[in-house]
Amino acid sequence: MTVLRPLIVALIAAALIIAFTNAPGTFDDYAFIAWAKFLLPPGPFAGYAQLSRVTDLDYPPIGITIMWATIKLGHYFAWPELQSFKLPLVMMTLASPLVAHTRTRAAEHALILLLLIIPFGLILGYTDVTYLPFLLAAFYLAERQIFWAAGLFLALCAFIKWQPIIFAPIFLIAAWRHAPAPKEFFKLAAPTTIFVIAVLLLYNPATVIHVLFTATSDNEFSAQGVNLAWLLSALLECFHLGGLTLQPNGAITLLTTPSPAAAVFLAHLVIYALGKKSKAAFLISATACAAAQFTFNTGVHENHFFVTLIAAFAAWQAKALDDFTFAACAAIALLNILFFYGFGDGFNFSNFANIDSTIFLALAEILTYLLILRNQFQTCRDKS
């Protein structure tokens, strides 16, 4: 039985990879391929700066370098470009359940993670899966209080795709609370600091910072992320308020408003900093910070709930998050992408029987955030 369960998971993984490797993905995949081909003559370092000047580049340097490497490898072996682009997604889709398995040795946990990430990576081609094994490793290392290595893995994730940077403050607070003295904290932070500086110097600090600002300057009020802003945009459209120009899928591009996300995010950090010092509090607080960033921010996209899903998975594995809340996170994450892109063939579920079902999904997302908030209060309130 010990051998049978991992074998079954492996067979399911192989079947899904074979089935979905040729899935067309979203239109973003072909933009990524074009970016990677642009880098072929100059290489990834000089090419990254050039690409940022001629496009609205909003992806971090290591993520772009991975795209460049896979397309270059595909050209060498004469592989189709889409399959070349998906090569790291395939590899990380296989690696992630293996990393998850090291945490609990439970084959069912590996299988659940596999089934959750297949739609993101292999079917729709989101590059979030590329950093997933490293993000899981960062959480597991932080649980074991190996913060110098956890920080390195988290920094690597952020340079593959920006979203995991949302966890940096929680990791810093956890490391500070763990360190017996400020001197020890700076020792823990030194490897990550050196790695960050090295990446910035390789790719030009000004370029990387410019790209980061581009990524965080989305002027859409709601960008297919079914959250509070999405719900408000639906109300604005319903009542024709303000004469705003409404875009397809509920986006409002002419409305600028301060986002409450920063204040709510800070509140979650304070709850963790003042609350119980435990692994459960760390994992729940990380999940709450990610959920708050998605729920209250403007300009978030449908796949940006992925970091919340992964934090929730790590918390659920550690028995810090209850089954129902984790299931709610999984449902929101999957429905949020399937409502707009279906299974990669153009069919979507956002309008069914002339009802805009995304409004109900937005309400469900807000309720899921409240469930996570309740979990954080319950986990952090006991300081003993």
Number of C-alpha atoms within 10 A of each C-alpha: 6 9 8 10 14 19 13 13 18 19 12 15 20 13 11 16 19 12 12 19 19 15 17 19 26 17 11 13 18 16 11 19 19 15 22 25 18 17 24 14 9 11 15 24 17 14 21 27 21 15 17 18 13 8 9 11 19 20 21 22 26 20 20 24 20 18 26 26 20 20 30 20 16 18 14 9 10 11 14 12 19 20 19 22 27 26 21 20 27 23 13 22 25 19 18 23 26 21 19 25 18 13 16 13 14 15 22 15 18 24 21 15 20 23 15 18 26 22 20 24 23 28 25 24 26 19 24 23 25 25 23 25 20 22 28 23 21 25 27 21 17 21 19 11 16 16 27 21 18 27 27 20 21 25 25 24 25 23 22 23 22 20 19 24 16 18 21 15 15 20 21 16 16 22 23 19 14 15 17 10 10 11 9 14 18 15 13 21 19 15 15 21 15 12 15 16 11 13 17 17 14 13 19 16 15 12 20 24 13 15 22 16 12 15 17 13 12 15 16 20 24 29 23 24 30 31 32 20 27 29 21 16 22 21 14 17 18 9 8 12 10 9 9 14 12 17 13 8 17 24 23 24 17 14 15 11 9 8 15 14 18 14 13 18 20 14 14 22 19 14 16 27 19 12 20 18 18 15 20 22 27 27 29 29 31 30 30 28 29 28 31 27 24 29 26 22 21 27 24 24 17 24 18 21 27 28 25 27 26 25 27 30 25 27 24 21 18 17 12 20 23 16 12 12 18 24 16 19 28 23 17 23 25 20 19 28 26 20 21 20 20 19 20 21 13 11 12 15 17 21 12 11 7 7 10 14 14 26 20 13 21 22 16 18 26 22 14 22 26 16 18 26 20 13 21 26 17 14 24 22 14 12 10 8
